[in-house]
Amino acid sequence: MFLEKLEVGVYRVNCYVIADKNSMSAAVIDPGADFENIRDIIEDNGFDLKYIILTHAHGDHIGAINYLKDTYNPKIVIHYLEKEILENPDYNFSKQLGMNSVSSNADLMLHDGDTLELGDLKLEIMHTPGHTKGSMCILVNEIMFSGDTLFAGSMGRTDLYSGDSDRMKASLKKLKQLTINYTVLPGHGGATTLEYEKTSNPFMRDEFHDY
């Protein structure tokens, strides 16, 4: 599997380009900005961009989606509960974040447990609401793209539209119950592992969930 990370935009969102090396089918996860840099990776490697996958639809994670859509016509993939946030700039905060108002329409709206095929790769969708009601993690080859649900040593905020602290607690508990030691690639900041977060992240500890 090909994997490359870019830090994009003023909010330093982690955008990931992944691809199946056999079919050269690619997906971009959370293209928040810097379309040209994302395009260069696609073009330099000769990838066929099949999907734009959003862990959630806040403005800092979607700023380049329409450029990519217009250039490559990939399918935009979200959890179905994220639909209104993607479609409404007032809900995705793109304007409030100092960007032009950004909105788009999803081509595929997935549910918890759904699988997306990218060549020979199988991407499993895990619904992890809390940061937004349609936030999701993407699991592939013992890698977890955790969006703004789980960070190294922290978690995503829950005070924006459709955020919910109780749902975030439940989502983190759900992640804690996973038995695979995933490499966690979050929406902001550095990589970590799930086992490390289970023991060191205060928001993954039992006392946080019991509070």
SEBA-654046 format. One line per field, with one value per residue: residue number from 1; x, y, z of N, C-alpha, C in turn. Coordinates in Angstrom, 3 decimals, decimal comma. Layout:
N
pos = [NUM ...]
n_xx = [X ...]
n_yy = [Y ...]
n_zz = [Z ...]
ca_xx = [X ...]
ca_yy = [Y ...]
ca_zz = [Z ...]
c_xx = [X ...]
c_yy = [Y ...]
c_zz = [Z ...]
end
This chain:
211
pos = [1 2 3 4 5 6 7 8 9 10 11 12 13 14 15 16 17 18 19 20 21 22 23 24 25 26 27 28 29 30 31 32 33 34 35 36 37 38 39 40 41 42 43 44 45 46 47 48 49 50 51 52 53 54 55 56 57 58 59 60 61 62 63 64 65 66 67 68 69 70 71 72 73 74 75 76 77 78 79 80 81 82 83 84 85 86 87 88 89 90 91 92 93 94 95 96 97 98 99 100 101 102 103 104 105 106 107 108 109 110 111 112 113 114 115 116 117 118 119 120 121 122 123 124 125 126 127 128 129 130 131 132 133 134 135 136 137 138 139 140 141 142 143 144 145 146 147 148 149 150 151 152 153 154 155 156 157 158 159 160 161 162 163 164 165 166 167 168 169 170 171 172 173 174 175 176 177 178 179 180 181 182 183 184 185 186 187 188 189 190 191 192 193 194 195 196 197 198 199 200 201 202 203 204 205 206 207 208 209 210 211]
n_xx = [0,829 0,543 1,280 1,074 1,582 0,384 0,710 -1,715 -2,964 -3,756 -4,485 -3,091 -3,895 -3,830 -3,606 -4,117 -2,808 -3,625 -3,013 -3,604 -1,092 -1,099 -3,353 -3,212 -5,165 -6,440 -7,038 -7,952 -7,730 -9,355 -8,867 -7,925 -6,853 -4,511 -4,534 -2,829 -0,509 -1,504 -2,441 0,000 1,145 -0,637 -0,383 2,401 2,758 1,110 -1,498 -4,896 -7,452 -9,919 -11,553 -12,567 -12,292 -13,864 -13,153 -14,636 -16,660 -15,749 -14,674 -11,857 -11,020 -12,025 -11,375 -10,173 -11,773 -13,570 -11,928 -10,461 -12,556 -13,510 -11,304 -10,621 -12,902 -13,590 -15,364 -17,076 -16,904 -18,641 -19,728 -23,151 -24,516 -23,164 -23,950 -25,498 -23,679 -21,550 -22,872 -23,628 -22,292 -22,561 -22,726 -20,387 -18,433 -16,679 -16,563 -16,320 -13,836 -12,144 -11,971 -13,085 -16,596 -17,350 -18,851 -20,307 -21,551 -22,200 -21,214 -21,180 -22,628 -21,908 -22,231 -21,699 -19,372 -19,417 -17,644 -15,171 -13,854 -10,667 -8,992 -7,096 -7,224 -9,035 -11,114 -12,306 -15,120 -15,639 -17,956 -17,626 -18,912 -19,002 -16,999 -18,168 -21,502 -21,373 -18,784 -16,045 -13,815 -11,250 -10,231 -7,520 -5,308 -4,091 -3,836 -5,164 -7,065 -7,866 -9,088 -10,581 -11,264 -9,567 -6,509 -2,905 -2,411 -4,690 -8,076 -10,660 -12,386 -15,653 -17,536 -18,602 -20,946 -23,184 -21,479 -20,786 -20,271 -20,832 -21,235 -18,690 -17,199 -18,280 -17,421 -14,627 -14,390 -15,254 -13,153 -11,163 -11,784 -10,958 -8,841 -6,610 -3,426 -3,480 -1,724 -2,101 -3,225 -3,823 -6,110 -4,829 -1,573 0,958 1,666 0,586 0,141 -2,527 -2,457 -0,634 -2,056 -4,202 -3,119 -1,840 -3,215 -5,263 -7,959 -8,705 -8,786 -10,253 -11,419 -12,137 -14,214 -16,013 -16,775]
n_yy = [-1,198 2,169 5,135 8,448 11,366 14,693 17,890 20,231 23,503 26,334 25,342 23,056 20,452 16,940 15,434 12,567 10,540 7,566 4,428 1,546 -0,454 -2,300 -1,931 0,771 2,392 5,095 6,990 9,991 11,203 13,463 16,125 19,026 21,441 23,065 22,036 21,805 20,508 18,036 17,166 16,928 14,640 12,675 12,880 12,541 9,910 8,552 7,830 6,662 8,439 7,447 7,938 10,498 10,646 11,499 11,967 13,555 16,500 19,140 22,492 22,828 20,390 19,932 21,707 21,423 19,752 20,280 21,169 18,837 17,160 18,400 18,055 15,289 13,801 11,980 9,801 11,235 10,453 9,873 9,418 8,702 10,384 12,726 14,307 16,791 18,543 18,574 19,719 22,254 25,359 26,865 24,972 23,506 25,294 26,524 29,166 30,609 29,774 31,286 30,698 30,544 30,011 26,637 23,869 20,713 17,790 14,469 11,380 8,757 7,449 6,139 3,509 2,408 -0,195 -0,748 -1,590 -0,368 -0,821 -0,519 -1,069 -3,837 -3,329 -3,202 -1,075 -0,423 0,998 2,805 4,098 6,894 8,947 12,216 14,310 15,314 14,435 12,601 11,668 9,536 6,718 5,212 2,060 0,145 -2,376 -2,607 0,028 3,005 5,659 8,315 10,771 13,589 12,385 10,809 11,810 11,906 11,583 13,021 14,151 14,938 18,114 18,816 20,769 22,040 22,413 19,733 18,249 16,113 15,290 12,976 11,084 11,124 10,011 7,427 6,633 6,641 4,658 2,530 2,386 1,676 -0,923 -2,376 -4,948 -5,089 -3,637 -0,864 1,364 4,693 7,299 10,502 13,352 15,713 16,602 14,280 10,785 7,809 4,892 2,571 0,957 2,343 4,703 3,711 3,298 5,671 7,978 10,332 10,506 8,052 6,438 4,396 5,831 8,220 7,471 6,632 8,903]
n_zz = [0,000 -0,874 0,892 1,810 3,688 3,978 5,437 5,542 4,766 6,957 9,385 9,635 8,875 8,689 5,724 3,814 1,268 -0,147 -1,758 -3,788 -4,854 -6,907 -8,614 -8,884 -7,981 -6,121 -3,090 -1,436 1,757 3,752 2,352 3,072 2,127 -0,130 -2,831 -5,090 -4,162 -3,393 -5,845 -7,200 -6,039 -6,881 -9,689 -10,112 -9,405 -11,059 -10,327 -10,172 -9,181 -7,114 -4,891 -2,600 0,746 3,695 7,029 8,624 8,087 8,534 7,774 7,639 6,804 4,313 2,311 -0,243 -1,714 -3,837 -5,902 -6,409 -7,116 -9,453 -11,100 -11,197 -10,846 -8,665 -6,353 -3,644 -0,295 2,672 6,114 6,542 8,308 8,234 6,193 6,131 7,210 5,420 3,271 4,077 4,607 6,944 8,907 8,578 9,098 7,345 6,385 8,761 9,521 8,081 5,427 1,995 1,591 1,714 0,272 -0,578 -2,296 -1,309 -2,828 -1,996 0,864 3,838 6,356 9,746 9,907 7,213 4,177 2,024 -1,125 -2,504 -5,109 -4,318 -1,665 1,387 2,984 6,096 7,632 10,557 12,646 14,612 16,436 18,000 17,874 15,557 14,493 12,464 12,357 11,493 11,666 9,683 8,787 7,751 6,806 9,417 10,068 11,342 10,399 12,112 12,106 13,664 15,992 17,698 19,006 19,380 22,648 23,226 22,451 20,033 19,951 21,315 21,196 19,013 16,230 16,263 17,807 20,623 23,869 25,350 23,356 22,285 24,382 24,307 21,780 22,048 23,952 22,418 20,564 22,332 22,906 20,750 19,525 17,923 17,525 16,258 14,080 14,582 12,709 12,911 12,470 13,023 14,127 15,393 14,587 16,339 18,427 18,945 21,243 22,835 23,285 24,728 27,239 27,957 27,194 28,648 28,057 27,251 29,390 31,988 34,085 32,929 31,237 33,098 34,324]
ca_xx = [0,000 1,188 0,722 1,839 0,891 0,677 0,083 -2,287 -3,734 -3,273 -4,782 -2,166 -4,644 -3,159 -4,264 -3,420 -3,034 -3,359 -3,251 -3,285 0,004 -1,370 -4,310 -2,926 -6,350 -6,045 -8,020 -7,429 -8,464 -9,374 -8,116 -8,357 -6,312 -3,296 -4,882 -1,709 0,394 -2,187 -2,429 1,344 1,339 -1,444 0,182 3,764 2,706 0,211 -2,633 -6,273 -8,137 -11,266 -12,362 -12,236 -12,930 -13,841 -13,410 -15,749 -16,785 -15,404 -14,056 -10,410 -10,776 -12,701 -11,126 -9,734 -12,566 -14,189 -10,858 -10,190 -13,737 -13,551 -10,155 -10,532 -14,243 -13,697 -16,556 -16,915 -17,394 -18,820 -20,765 -24,415 -24,945 -22,365 -24,464 -25,877 -22,490 -20,842 -23,653 -23,984 -21,123 -22,805 -22,492 -19,003 -17,579 -15,649 -16,463 -15,809 -12,418 -11,380 -11,917 -14,311 -17,616 -17,138 -19,866 -20,318 -22,509 -21,567 -21,594 -21,389 -22,861 -21,675 -22,669 -20,740 -19,117 -19,315 -16,307 -14,927 -12,748 -9,762 -8,161 -7,061 -7,345 -10,380 -11,178 -13,463 -15,630 -16,087 -18,627 -17,123 -19,452 -18,524 -16,512 -19,401 -22,367 -21,015 -17,346 -15,732 -12,436 -11,059 -9,284 -6,980 -3,956 -3,628 -3,713 -6,411 -7,163 -8,800 -9,705 -10,512 -11,773 -8,461 -5,189 -1,866 -2,533 -5,865 -9,241 -11,224 -13,327 -17,043 -18,395 -19,071 -22,237 -23,420 -20,565 -21,473 -19,236 -21,188 -20,954 -17,239 -16,784 -18,665 -16,565 -13,297 -14,522 -15,339 -11,790 -10,374 -12,124 -10,319 -7,721 -5,449 -2,648 -3,427 -1,013 -3,137 -2,862 -4,929 -6,367 -3,864 -0,505 1,764 1,133 0,735 -0,441 -3,718 -2,087 -0,028 -3,112 -5,020 -2,472 -1,272 -4,127 -6,228 -9,335 -8,948 -8,735 -11,561 -12,005 -12,769 -15,479 -16,921 -17,071]
ca_yy = [0,000 3,477 6,070 9,677 12,386 16,106 18,830 21,199 24,625 27,052 24,533 21,923 19,197 15,811 14,863 11,335 9,909 6,135 3,788 0,145 -0,421 -3,177 -1,310 2,209 3,107 5,931 7,773 11,085 11,341 14,802 17,130 20,291 22,600 22,782 21,152 21,572 19,513 16,746 16,825 16,502 13,246 11,844 12,906 11,999 8,455 7,970 7,210 6,866 8,840 6,884 8,424 11,443 10,117 12,492 11,491 14,434 17,511 20,507 23,243 22,639 19,062 19,774 22,873 21,109 18,671 20,638 21,176 17,443 16,632 18,954 17,584 13,827 13,224 10,844 9,777 11,800 9,436 10,318 8,727 9,306 11,424 13,935 14,907 18,196 19,334 18,740 20,527 23,563 26,067 27,316 23,841 23,011 26,371 26,915 30,626 31,068 29,411 32,192 30,168 30,750 29,025 25,381 22,833 19,751 16,701 13,154 10,343 7,540 7,699 4,829 3,213 1,687 -1,561 -0,863 -1,757 0,291 -1,483 0,320 -2,127 -4,988 -2,864 -3,129 -0,030 -0,616 2,238 2,732 5,327 7,356 10,291 12,963 15,569 15,589 13,253 11,652 11,382 8,119 6,274 4,325 1,018 -0,609 -2,922 -2,274 1,482 3,697 7,092 8,608 12,088 14,399 11,620 10,457 12,378 11,460 12,207 13,880 13,809 16,093 18,944 18,383 21,928 22,617 21,896 18,286 17,590 15,543 14,718 11,606 10,237 11,006 9,008 6,108 6,308 6,300 3,338 1,593 2,219 0,989 -2,346 -3,039 -5,783 -4,874 -2,449 -0,047 2,631 5,724 8,481 11,406 14,499 16,757 16,131 13,131 9,424 7,096 3,557 2,437 0,426 3,422 5,622 3,051 3,382 6,988 9,070 10,451 10,366 6,633 5,702 3,998 6,860 9,226 6,928 6,471 10,219]
ca_zz = [0,000 -0,882 1,862 2,002 4,473 3,775 6,363 4,613 5,279 8,137 10,567 9,601 8,813 8,055 4,550 3,454 -0,031 -0,082 -3,055 -4,028 -5,823 -8,047 -9,538 -8,899 -7,514 -4,992 -2,346 -0,627 3,007 4,344 1,582 3,644 1,400 -0,906 -3,940 -6,001 -3,581 -3,497 -7,275 -7,594 -5,627 -7,780 -11,042 -10,123 -9,249 -12,047 -9,659 -10,615 -7,954 -7,072 -3,778 -1,543 1,953 4,762 8,387 8,975 7,033 8,919 6,699 7,524 6,234 3,014 1,469 -1,613 -2,319 -5,115 -6,902 -6,762 -7,811 -10,809 -11,878 -11,345 -10,675 -7,756 -5,511 -2,309 0,630 4,052 6,873 6,106 9,239 7,996 4,964 6,240 7,517 4,153 2,340 4,620 5,139 8,312 9,792 8,482 9,599 6,383 6,339 10,052 9,602 7,234 4,073 1,250 1,943 1,001 0,430 -1,671 -2,141 -1,244 -3,785 -1,218 2,284 4,427 7,709 10,575 9,477 5,756 3,610 0,748 -1,808 -3,283 -5,660 -3,421 -0,288 1,954 3,989 6,968 8,200 11,944 13,052 15,907 16,661 19,158 17,297 14,822 14,585 11,420 12,332 11,330 11,486 8,539 9,162 6,624 7,002 10,765 10,173 11,644 10,149 13,205 11,978 14,877 17,129 18,590 18,743 20,300 23,953 23,374 21,638 19,359 20,701 21,160 21,451 17,760 15,785 16,301 18,725 21,779 24,731 25,717 22,190 22,173 25,359 23,800 20,634 22,547 24,575 21,293 20,063 23,352 22,893 19,615 19,976 17,056 17,877 15,052 13,950 14,526 11,933 13,233 11,612 13,377 14,993 15,023 14,653 17,594 18,310 19,772 22,557 23,616 23,710 25,750 28,548 28,263 26,867 29,754 27,573 26,974 30,646 32,503 34,944 32,069 30,748 34,234 34,916]
c_xx = [0,865 0,482 1,638 0,972 1,337 0,019 -0,399 -3,025 -3,166 -3,538 -4,006 -2,904 -3,791 -4,051 -3,445 -3,812 -2,667 -3,682 -2,912 -2,253 -0,243 -2,263 -4,036 -4,167 -6,014 -7,256 -7,287 -8,331 -8,267 -8,509 -8,512 -7,922 -5,183 -3,534 -3,678 -0,758 -0,208 -2,160 -1,065 1,608 0,587 -0,792 1,560 3,783 1,786 -1,009 -3,955 -7,102 -9,596 -12,150 -11,722 -12,999 -12,760 -14,097 -14,507 -15,665 -16,546 -14,566 -12,571 -10,040 -11,324 -12,324 -10,753 -10,640 -13,120 -13,156 -10,550 -11,347 -13,780 -12,447 -10,221 -11,883 -14,254 -15,036 -16,215 -17,638 -17,470 -19,664 -22,074 -24,898 -24,185 -22,894 -24,745 -24,683 -21,687 -21,563 -23,884 -22,765 -21,320 -22,535 -21,052 -17,965 -16,497 -15,477 -15,881 -14,325 -11,544 -11,201 -13,095 -15,323 -17,442 -18,304 -19,770 -21,382 -21,774 -22,092 -21,889 -21,553 -22,896 -22,186 -21,553 -20,611 -19,057 -17,854 -16,245 -13,713 -11,979 -8,731 -8,247 -7,189 -8,802 -10,359 -12,457 -13,838 -16,104 -16,677 -18,183 -17,618 -18,908 -18,006 -17,590 -20,233 -22,032 -19,531 -17,111 -14,226 -12,403 -9,946 -8,839 -5,568 -3,328 -3,254 -5,099 -6,254 -8,266 -9,440 -9,515 -11,207 -10,667 -7,174 -4,170 -2,001 -3,782 -7,022 -9,746 -12,209 -14,756 -18,030 -18,865 -20,374 -22,221 -22,388 -21,302 -20,448 -19,558 -20,932 -19,455 -16,716 -17,088 -17,782 -15,168 -13,309 -14,577 -13,954 -10,944 -10,619 -11,527 -9,075 -6,477 -4,737 -2,444 -2,397 -2,067 -2,585 -4,005 -5,063 -5,456 -2,791 0,122 1,052 1,366 0,265 -1,617 -3,370 -1,455 -1,097 -3,995 -4,441 -2,047 -2,229 -5,181 -7,670 -9,678 -9,015 -10,140 -12,207 -12,652 -14,129 -16,493 -17,378 -18,498]
c_yy = [1,250 4,360 7,273 10,699 13,773 16,888 20,010 22,305 25,225 26,267 23,219 20,579 18,126 15,256 13,654 10,894 8,440 5,523 2,310 0,089 -1,314 -2,505 0,165 3,039 3,834 6,574 8,872 11,224 12,754 15,816 18,551 21,526 22,103 21,763 20,810 20,503 18,112 16,258 16,312 15,051 12,305 11,741 12,244 10,475 7,767 7,293 7,557 7,168 8,389 7,568 9,619 10,965 11,134 11,824 12,313 15,628 18,936 21,174 23,008 21,278 18,909 20,840 22,587 20,108 19,049 20,750 19,751 16,830 17,116 18,388 16,091 13,107 11,959 10,889 10,346 10,889 10,015 9,285 9,447 10,418 12,736 14,739 16,399 19,088 19,585 19,737 21,960 24,260 26,600 26,209 23,338 24,077 26,810 28,432 31,170 30,772 30,270 31,702 30,737 29,696 27,784 24,446 21,890 18,712 15,370 12,241 9,017 7,919 6,352 4,743 2,471 0,243 -1,761 -0,991 -1,094 -0,372 -0,488 -0,610 -3,349 -4,602 -2,837 -2,150 -0,215 0,708 1,985 4,080 5,697 8,777 10,911 14,315 16,148 14,311 12,197 11,384 9,880 7,914 5,286 3,342 0,256 -1,076 -2,512 -0,806 2,048 5,178 7,609 9,984 12,923 13,711 11,382 11,086 11,707 12,249 13,027 13,333 15,081 16,846 18,517 19,535 22,623 21,938 20,372 17,527 17,132 14,820 13,285 10,643 10,072 9,972 7,598 5,680 5,915 4,946 2,249 1,325 1,423 -0,517 -3,100 -3,788 -5,643 -3,598 -1,594 1,072 3,698 6,948 9,487 12,560 15,675 16,121 14,830 11,802 8,833 5,662 3,449 1,916 1,503 4,368 5,005 3,238 4,790 8,147 9,186 10,248 8,934 5,808 5,445 5,097 7,974 8,729 6,769 7,798 10,645]
c_zz = [0,000 0,134 1,970 2,725 4,046 4,908 5,540 5,360 6,544 9,416 10,583 9,720 8,146 6,949 4,117 2,047 0,117 -1,442 -2,986 -5,147 -7,035 -9,080 -9,766 -8,571 -6,222 -4,330 -1,602 0,588 3,544 3,591 1,985 2,895 0,505 -2,022 -4,809 -5,471 -3,631 -4,942 -7,705 -7,210 -6,558 -9,156 -11,096 -10,046 -10,250 -11,454 -10,344 -9,368 -7,996 -6,033 -3,082 -0,317 3,076 6,106 9,036 8,042 7,501 7,831 6,530 6,944 4,819 1,995 0,030 -2,318 -3,684 -6,232 -7,363 -7,539 -9,258 -11,694 -12,183 -11,272 -9,820 -7,019 -4,131 -1,324 2,037 4,799 6,607 7,035 9,058 6,809 5,109 6,557 6,250 3,251 2,802 5,221 6,551 9,317 9,722 8,821 8,626 6,336 7,633 10,219 8,695 5,821 3,294 1,692 1,074 1,299 -0,758 -1,381 -2,170 -2,342 -3,098 0,240 2,999 5,856 8,446 10,098 7,983 5,328 2,245 0,107 -2,665 -3,902 -4,768 -1,954 0,135 3,123 4,796 7,617 9,624 12,334 14,459 16,166 17,937 18,732 16,387 14,866 13,541 11,314 12,206 11,271 10,324 8,890 7,926 6,974 8,330 10,904 10,433 11,320 11,066 13,123 13,232 16,044 18,138 18,096 19,662 21,598 24,171 22,541 20,981 20,240 20,384 21,276 20,178 17,333 15,663 17,138 19,973 22,648 25,136 24,561 21,984 23,162 24,862 22,628 21,083 23,252 23,512 20,709 21,051 23,339 21,706 20,084 19,111 17,483 16,625 15,173 13,714 13,808 12,072 12,251 11,866 14,253 14,521 15,171 16,038 17,366 19,266 21,159 23,427 24,132 24,789 27,143 28,928 28,037 27,967 29,321 27,166 28,262 31,178 33,323 34,131 31,597 31,868 34,815 34,591]
end
